[in-house]
C-alpha cells in the first residue's frame, strides 16, 4: 500500500511539474501568442467585412384570432393556440410563398426561397411572427410584409373566417443579423492562439537537446556536480576587453 501511495504522489508531482513547465514555456513566448491573437482578430475581421455577404432580418406579426372571435371565450383562446401550429405550416406552402415571389419578381426556386422564411409562435401568445432573411434589407422588408398579407388572406380562405389582423409590419432593418463581427473576431483570435500555443509546445517537447543541468537529470538520469556559467564569463571578458574585437 505504501509503495502504491508513493507512486501516486510521484505521479501527481510529475504532473504538476509538467503543468508548471507548460506555463513557463508559453510565458516565455507570450509575445508570439499575443501576436497570433492580433493576427487572428485582424484576419477574421477582414474576412467578415470583405468576403462574407451580410444578411438582414425583417419581422412582421399577425394575430391568429379573427375579429369575430370572442376573446372572452376560453374555448376560442384554446382553439387559437392549437391552430398556431397549423398556421405555421400554411405560411410556407406554395399557395402562400409563390404568389409573393411572382409579385416581387423573385427569380428563385421555391425550395431555396422558403429556407429564408421562419415562422414562429411566441410562447403563451396568439400571434405568428414571420422573419425573412435576405442580403438586401429593403427586399427583406418587402417580402416579409407581402408574405404576412398573403398568409392572412390564405388563413381566412382556409378557415372560412375573417382575415386575421396585422399586429406589426416589417421595417427595413438597419443592422445586419449575420455574420457577427465581434463573435468572428473572438473565434479567430482563439483559433490562432491555440495554433500558436500548440506549435510552441510541440517544438519545445520535441527538442531533446540538453540545455541545462535539469535536462541532464531528466534525460540522462545523472546528477550534476557543478555548473559553469559560460555566458557570464563571456560577458566579463567583453567588459574587460578580452575576447572581443579590438578597435
N, C-alpha and C positions, 0 to 999 in steps of 0.2 A: 504493500500500500504506500509506504513512504517513498519508494522508488518511483511509482507512478505519479504521485503528487509532485515530486521534484521535477519529473519530466514535463508535467503540465505547467508548472511555474516557469520552467525554462522556455517552453513554447510561447507562453504569454509574454515573457520578457523579450524574446526574439521578435515577436510580432510588434510589440511596442517600439522596439528599436527600429524595425523596418518602417513603421509609420513615421517616426521622427525623421528618419533618413529621407523618406519621400518628401516630407515637408521642407527640409532644408535644401534638397535638390531643386525643388520647384522655386523656393525662395531665392536661391542664387541666380535663377533665370527669370526672375519676376518681370524684368523689362521685356523679355520675349513674350511672356504671357499677356502683358498689358498691350504690347504692340499687336498681338494676334487679335485681342478683343476689339481694338480700334479698327483694325483691318476688316474684321468680320462685320462690324456695325456699318462701316462705310460701304462695303461691297453689298450688303443686304439692302441698305437704303438706296443705292444706285439701281440695283435690280428691281426693287419695288417701284421706284419712281419712273424709270425709263423703259422697263421691259415687261411689266405686268399691267395689263389693262384694268383700270379701276372699275368697280361695279357699284351701282347705286340702287337703293331700295325705296320704292314708293308704296305707301299703305293707305287703304280705304276700309271703312267699316260699314256694314249694313245690319239692320235689326231683323232678326229672324221672324218675329211675330208680325202679323199684318195689322192694319188699323182696326179691323173688325174683331180682332181677338180681344177678349176681356182679360186685362192684366190682373184683375182681382180673382180670377178663377185659378185655383191650384192645378186643376186638370190641364188647363191651357198652358200654364207655365211648364208643367212636366212634359207635355207633348212638344212644346217648343224646344226644350232641352234635348229630347230624344231625336228630333228632326235635324239638329245641328250636324250630326254625322252624315245624314243623307245629303244635306245641302253642300257639305264639303266635297262630296263625290261629284255632285252635279256641277260644281264650279269648274271642274277641269274636264268636263265632257266636250266632245266635238261640237255639240249643239250650242255651247256657250263660247268656246275658245275660237273656233273657226270664223264665225261672223266678226269677231273683234279683229282678227288678223286681216280679213278682207277689207274692213272699213278703214284700217290704218295702213293698208298696203304693205303688210309684213310678208316678205317672201322667205318663208322658213317652214321646215317640216313641223307638223303638229307635235310629233313625239319630242322634238328638240325644244320647241317653244313652250310646251306645257311644263318642262322642267324648271322654267324661270318663274313659275307661279306657285305660291304657297298659300294655302287656305287653312286657317286655324280658328278654333272656337275657344276664346279665353275662358278660363275656369270660372264656374258659377255665373255665367253670363248667357244672354240670349242674342249674342252678336256673332257675326262672322268677320274675321279680319283677313283681308286679302293683301298679299305682299307680292309685288312684281319686282324682279331684279333685272337690270339692264345696264349696259355700259354707257347708255345715253340717258341722263337724268330726266330730260324732258319727255322722251319716249316712254320711260318707265312710268311717269305720272299719267300720261295719256292712256297707256294700256291698262293701268290699274283702274282708272275711272270708267273706261269703256267696259272693262270686264265686270265691274260692280254693277253697272246699269244692265248689262246683258244678263247677269245672274239674277238680278231682281225680277226681270221680266220672265225668265225661264222658271223661277220658283213659282211665280203667280200662275204660269201656264200649267205647270205640273200639278200644283196643289189646288187649282181652280179657286183661287182666292185673290184678295187684293195684293197689289205689288208691295213688297216689304219696303220699309222706309230706309233712307240713307242716313247713317249716323255722321259720317265724316268723309269728305272727298280727299283724294290723294293730292298732295302738293309736290312741286318739283324739289327733290332732295338736294341740299347744298353740300353735304358731306358724303363721301363715299363710304360704303359699308364694308368693302374689302378691296384690296388687301389692307391689313393694318400695318402701318409703317412702324409703329412702336413695337408691336409683337415680333415682326420680322427682324428688326434690328436686335432685339434681345436674343432671339433664337440664333441669329447669325453670329453674334458675339460669343454665345455659349458654345456653339459648334466649333468655332475657331479656337476658343480657349481649350476645349477638350482635345482637339487635334494637336495643338501645340504642347499641352501637358503630356499627352501620350508619347509624342516624339521625343520630348526631353527625357522622360523616364525610360523609354526603350533604349535610347542612346546611352543613358547612364548605366543601366544594368547589363547591357551587352558589352560594355567596356570593362574588360578584365585585366587591364594593365594595373600594376602596383604603383600607387602614388604616395602612400604614407605608411606609417607603422601599423595603422589599423587594417589596411589592406593586407599587410604581411601576415597578421594574425588570422584574418578572415579566410584568405585564400590558401596560405601555406601552412597554417596551424602552428606557426613558430612565434616565440616571444622575442621582441627586440630588446637589446641591451642598452642601446643608445641611439640618438638621432642627431645628425649633424645638419644644422640649418644653413644649407648652402646659399640660399637666397640672401640671407642676412650678411654672410661673409662677403658675398659678391658685391652687395651694396656698400659695405665698409671699404672694400678695395677701390671702388669707384670714387668714393668720397676722399680717400687718402691719396688718390692719384695713381693707384696701382691697378693694373689690369685693364685700364681704359685706354682710349685713343688719346694720345698727347697732341696738344695744339702746337 
